[in-house]
């Protein structure tokens, strides 16, 4: 074990300890210890793993690195150019580069462009118990990495992005059990990358927003240039404050011509809320949204455009009655197809933030199945279908708020075809017009309720 103090580090917050850290990494035995202290760092500490060999940097939680320069405090550079397939990993990578460990220390930024840790070309980087704050980006992954583990870290109060996957080729990353909060440009963000097998599990991801920015997101998967597939967002708390263009989870694909760039994702068992939109999806495919508690989507709980193969089941979209303020919590689908919604409760307990036409609105959508849905205190209309085709709504309850003068009808069908409405409980409409316009489908065995 090589202590940075053995290489001249003072740890008094005044002396420049950068050279001592660099020497400990270059000349030590591979296990670099950072004793308790405040260490002044004035340039990025470069760690070319091929040159210096297998490495662990351990601080035992009592050390703070005060980073006074632009760029990362630690920049790990590997040479892995293969995949996660064992035969693609060259022997020099196993001998000199595999599984670098950074553990149990703090990085505190003192420069507008100071970053925490950058990973580039690294096989099996493991980050555990690291606190990064007052930096720009917390953990910045670039170029190519494989089999990344980020666990039990605190990425807090940064001006940029907490965990940033940036122009990156990466398969296999686990982000588990972290606090990722108060990062102005986003909590976890992917841009211009090829990502597979990303697991975001059991984190607290909160208040990653900027009131002065054009948009804010806690989790942002942008595949407008690149692809992001095969992932889970499970068991997290994801919440913020209502902000311009804000979303707790935002998925961005290429567009209507290619809905395949982002998808094969499970969003399950999360607490999601307190943002302009809770879940926003554009040109996404194969997304399952199940077992979540969604609240305070100030404009929308779910907003989907140009998506296909969506399964939305077993969610509650609701508020505790003692909560105050306004929240709309609508579900809106535009130009989507092959959508299944089941076993979900939507209850409006607060006045809306914006005027809406319906609690659930579908525009130019095809092949929808809605079953076992409960819409309570429906807004104006429970479900509105506009220019939709092949839609089945069954065994659902759509109930208006008592004595609501704005309520129009439980189900509103406009310019649609092949619509089937069966075995539903539906609040009485204001008018005596038929449930379905002539020639648009079948409505039978529905009961009218107060």
N, C-alpha and C positions, 0 to 999 in steps of 0.2 A: 504494500500500500504506500502510495506517494502522496504526502500532504502538500498542498500548494504552499504552505508556510516553509517547507523545506527548500523551496525554490525561490524564496524571497518575498512571498506575499505578506503584507502587513495586516490587512483586514481591518484597518482603522477608518475606512471611508475617505481618507485623504490621499494616501499614496496611490500611484497608478500600479495596480496589480496585474495588468494585462499580460506583461511579459512572463511573470511568474506562472500564470495559468498555462500559457503556451508552452513554456519549458517543462512543466509538470506532465503535460500531455505528450510532448515529444520525447522526453528523456526518462519518464517514470516507468513503472512496471505494468501499466495498463489499468490499475485501480487508483483513480485520482480522488483523494479525500479533500473536502472543503470544510475545515473546522468552523466553528461559530465565529461570525464576524461580518463586517461590511466591506465588500471588496469593490474597488473602483475599476471599471473596465472602460477603456477608451477606444477600442476598435474591435471588430468581430474576431472571435477566437476560431480560427480555421482548424478543422480536424479532418484531414485526408486519411481515411481509415486504412487505405492500402499502404500508406507510408508508415503509420504509427502502430498499426495492429489493433487487436481486439481491445475494447475500452469500456470502462464504467466510470462515471463521474457521480460521486455520492456526497451529499451534504448533510445528512441527518437532520434536516429541517431547520437548522439553526443559522444557516448562512444566507446572506443576501448579496447578490451581485448587482451593483448599481451600474447600469449600462448607459454610457454617455455618448454613444456613437450611432450613426445610421447603420442599418443592416442588422443581422442577427447577432445576439450575444454568443451563441454557439452555432456554428455552421458545420454540420456533419456531411462529408462528401464521400460517397462510396462509388464503386465501379460496377455494381450489379446491372447488367443489361438484359437479363433474361426475365422469365416469368416466375411464378411460384412452383413450377414443375421442378422436382429435384434435379433432373438431368440438365436443366438449363442454368443451374447455379454452379459457377466455376469453382474449382478447388481453392484458388487464392481468396475468394470471397469467404469460404468457410474458415480458412486459416487466419485471415487478417481482419475481416470486416463484420462478420455476422453478429447480430444482436447487441449492438451498442446500447448501454443502459445509462440513462440520466435520471437521477432519483434524489428527491428530498432536499431541494433548495429553492430559493426565490430569485427571480429576475425582476428587477425594478427599473423601468425605463426612465431616462432623463433626456431623451432626444425625440423630436417629433417623428422621426423615421426609424426609431429603435424597434427592432423585432426581438422576440424571445428566442426561439429555436427554429432553425431551418434544416430540413432533411432533404438530401439530394442523392439519388442513386444508392440508397441504403437498403440492405436486406435485414429484416426483423428488428428495426429500431423499437426500443421499449422505453417509454416515458412513464414515470410513476411518481406521484407525490410532489410534482413541481408546481409552484405558484408563479404565475406570470401576470404582472399588472403594470399599468401606466406605460405600456408599450404601444406600438402600432398593431402589428399582427402578433398573436400569441405563438402559435405553432404553424409554420409555413412549410408546406410540402410541395416540392417542385420536381419537374423532369420525370423521374421514375423512382418508385419505391415499392417494396413488397412486404406483406405480412407485418403491418404496423400495429402496435399496441399502445394506446393512450389511456391510462387508468388513474383514478384517484388524484387527478390534477385540479388545481384551481386556476382558471383562466378568467381574469377578473379586471374590469375597468380599463379596457384598452380602447384606443381611438379607432382601430381598424377592425379586423376580423379575429375571432377567437382561434378557430382552427380553419386554416385556409388551404384548400386543395386547388392549386393554381397551375394550369397548363401542365397537367400531371398525368402520367400513366401509372395507375395503381390498382392492383387487385389484392383484396384481403386487408381490411383495416377494421379494428375494433376500437370504438370510443365508448368507454364504459365507466360509470361511477364517478363522473367529473362534475364540477360546478363550472359552467361556462356562462358568465353573466356580465352585463353592463359593457359589452363590446359594441361600439357605436355602429360599425359597418356590418355586423352580423355575428351570430354565434358560431355556426358551422356553415361554410360556404364552399361550393364547388363551381369552378369556372374553366371552360376550354380544356376539358380533361376527358380521359377514358377511365372510368371507375367501374369496378365490379366488386361484389361482396363487401359492402360497407354495412357495418352493424353499429347503430347508435342506440345504446341500451342503458337504462337506469341512470340517466344524467339529470341534473337540474340546469335547464337552459332558459335563462330568464333575462328580461329587460335589455335585450340586444337591439337597441333602436336609437334613432337620432331624429329628434323633432325637426331639425333643419335640413335633413337629407330628402331626396325625392322618393326614396323607398327604404324600408327597413325589414329585415327578416331574422328570425332566430335560426332557422335551418333553410338554406337556399341551395337547390340543385339546379344549376343552369346548364342544360345540354343543348342550347341553341348552336353551340359549336362544340361537338364532342358527343359522348354517350355516357349515361349513368344508369346502371341496371343491377339487379340482384342485391337488394338491401333491405334492412329492417330499421324502423324507428319504433322502439318498443319500451314501454315502461318509464317514459320520461315525464317530467314537468316542463312544459313549454309555454311560457307566458311572457307578456310584455306590457306596454301601454299603447293605447290607440295612437298611431302616428301615420303621417302621410304615406300612402302606398305601402302600408305595413301588412305583413303576413307572418304568422307563426311558422308555417311551413309553406314554402313556395317551390313548385316543380315547373321547370320551363323546358319544353321541347323545341323541335325545329319549327313545326307548324302543321297545318292541315295536310300538306303533301307527305309528311313523314311523322306519324305519331309514335314512332318506335324508339326515339333517342333516349327517353327517360321513362323508366318503368320497372316492372317486376319488383315492386316494393310493397312491403307490409307495414302499415302504420297502425299499431295495435297497443291498446292498454295504456294510452297516454292521457295526461291532463293537459288540455290545449285551450288557450284563451287569452282574453284581454288584449286584442289587437284588432285592427281594422278588418282583416280577414283571418280566420283561423287556418284554413287549408285552401291554398290556391293552386290549381293545376292547369297547365296549358300544354296541349299536344302530348299527353302522357298516356301510357298504355300499361295495363296489367297492374293496377294499384288497388290494394285491399285496405279499406279503412274500417277497422272493427274494434269494438270494445273500448272506445275512447269516451272520456267525459269532455265535451266541448262546450265552452261558455264564452260569453262576451266577444263574439264575432261582431264587432260594432256595426259593420255593414253586412258581412256574410260569414256564416259558419263554414260553408264549403262553396267554392266558386270554381267551376270546371269549364274549360273551353277546348273544343277540338280533341277530346279525349275518347278513348275506347277501352272496353274491358275493365270497367270499374265495379268493384264489389264493396258496398257500404252496408254494414250490418252490425247490430247490437250496440249502437252508440246511444248516448244520451246527450241531447242538446238542450241545455236548461240553465237556470239560475236558482240559487236559493232565494226564497221570497224576500228575505230581509235585505238583499242587495239593492242599492239605489242606483239611479242614473238611467241612461237609455242604452239599448242594445237591440239591433235588428235581427241578427242570427238567421238570415235567410239561407236557403240552399238554391243555387242557381247553376243550371247546366245549359250550355250553348254549343250546338253542333257536335254533340257527343253521340256515341252509339254503343250498344251492348253494355247496358248499365243495369245492375241489380241492387235494389235497396230493400232491406228487410230488417224487421225486429228493432227498429230505431224509434226513439221518442223525441219529438220536437215540441217543447213547451215554451211559449213566450210568456214571461212574467214581467218584462220591462217594456216601456214604450219604445218604439223604433227610433233609431238615430236618423235614418233616411226614409223617405217615402218609398214603399215597394208595392208591387201588384199582387204578390202572393208569398206564402211561406216557402213553398217549393215552386220554382219556375223552370220549365223546360222549353227551350226554343230550338227548333229544327233538329230534334233528336230522334234517333231510330232505335228500335228494339230495346225497350225499357220494361223491366219487371219490378213492380213495387208491391210488396206484400208485408202484412203485419206492421204497418207504419201507424204511429199515433201522432197526429198533429193537434195540439191542444192550444186554445186561444189563438186560432189561426188569424193571420194578418190579411185582411181584405178577401183573399181566396186561400184555401188550403193548398191546392195544387193547381197550377196553370200550365196547360199544354198549348203551345203555339207552333203550328206547322210540324207536328210530330207524326211519327208513323210506327205502327206495331207496338202499342203500349198496353200492358196489363196492370190494372190496379185492383187488388183484392184483399179481403180480410183486414181492412184498415179502418181507422177511426179518424175522422176530421171534424173537429168540434170548434165552434166559434166561442169567443168570449161572451158571456151573458150580456145581453142588451148592447151589443156592439153595433153602432149605426153604420160603421164603415164596412162591415162584413157583407160581401156580395154573394158568394157561393162556395161550396166545399170544393168542387172540381169544375174548372173552367176549361172548355175544349174549343180551340179556335183553329180552323183550317187544317184539321188533322184527318187521318184515315187509319183504319184498322185499330180502333181503340176498344178495349174490353174492360168494363167496370163491373165487378161482381162481389157480392157478399161484404159490402162495406157499411159502416155506420157513418152517416153524413148529416151534418147540421143543415137545417132547412135554409134554402136560398131566399133572397129578398123577393125574387120574381117567381112566377109559376112556369118559367120556360123549362123545357125538357133538359135532363142532365146531359144528353148528347145531341148535337145537331144531327139532323137527318142525314143518313148515309155515311156517318163517320165511324160507326161501330156498334157495339152491343153494350147495353146497361141492364142488368137484371139482378134480382135478389139483394137489392140494397135497401137499408132501413133509414128512415129519416128520424133524426134525434133533435132535441132542443139545443 
